[in-house]
Amino acid sequence: MDLLDLTGHIAFALIALSYLVKDILLLRFLSIVASTAGIIFNYFVPATPLWIVIYWNVAFIIVHIYHIAFILKERSSVDFSDEEKELYETVFQNFSPVEFMKFLRICIWSNAKENDLLTEQGKEVENIMLIYNGTVSVEIDKHEVAQLKDGQFIGEMSYIRGGPASANCVALTPIKYLAIPKNELTQLLQRNPTMRTVVHTVLSTDLAKKLSPDAF
């Protein structure tokens, strides 16, 4: 295999790899490298350069460069607090920084004291709550069935399935949490359909872990 053949294989391999990449910025960088390799291959390998293919690859590179500049500009304008950055890196890593910033705009950082009732069995839940630190007891008919800790949600079942709270959630320690108003979250996801899948995946994953027989 000579160098030009290798260049052609690299171009197609990078295109294939781009289908596996979730980060849009990395995907665009890979696409630029793939198009560059494609330009080299189509210029030197045929008897005469395939100019139509080369021109279109150049056009693709220009488009990707434009979007990379736009993404970098957006990301430079985002500034998270230490707590928000930690949540982004551990729970919401599939959001883009800008999407996470939009998400945070509807949320409220809140605190609860020991023994505070966060949800009441049989009553509507206005907010989904994400525990930042602390421990919460989950009680059904006054019997504890689980304990929730950092990075876990409260009230996500009533949001996913609808209906009132299925349990009392009582703070066993002082709690710091992120309150996510359900109505505002629904409106946000209606305006930003690409965020809907990420949010529902995060909530469904958390719920599935809780329902697992060996979860607690």
Steps between C-alpha positions, in 0.01 A plus 500: 500500500656832395454838668218614273301181559549554872368856461185368337445246776553769765236721337234229507606369844458848650156535340402166657645606835301824492176296520610379845591841640250680722691824553405729212827694514714187470272372224560814295877480551496139381292600198752770407790253519298245298418757231865611486611140451231463234631805315855360496380160383278635222771738376787256469353153445289534180658568161365852535378663823131446579422870536130461576580279801781735606281812474226341709748389765632856518141622543446249781817621675385862480161408650664304783744785576208743522313276745813435707553876537134539603523217756822635651344846527196354676710296739720796590189687617397222743622524859390240756541510876696217664174322594354540151821379338500190721140417403579558133796262511328227702127505416443715191813428298293428186379861492697756308618785728244735344217249549599453862504877549142517366405217735650678801302815427175330603653333808526629856768409753323418828574367847304280739551437870514162668151343523356732233235333282599535135214302345183366656348169394183548296554872440612681188869574453576841354874452463738224406788522748861401438691439823834679495600386847326333791286193565124457450277223633233360266199378699186323382220468756748613771748222417841592359561327169816679384744779563607749233832681490711736290418502128161331533160644410185545704161523327615377160250212506204738523644696207565198277186303584273783609295512819579589862801403710521127569687549829600741773854632458646624828838668547717294735771767492515862387452489124617717214312427179411632159125559460377453142143633450309236304287745299799710400699189411220382268492840329880504464501157336221603264714794386815286479409153370864387489518534878195280559679172431789589731274603790276194470804272475649649818171471692418152369848372583470630855155345537619165361785489751254560785267226380783249463469220766856552623497881478497551874 
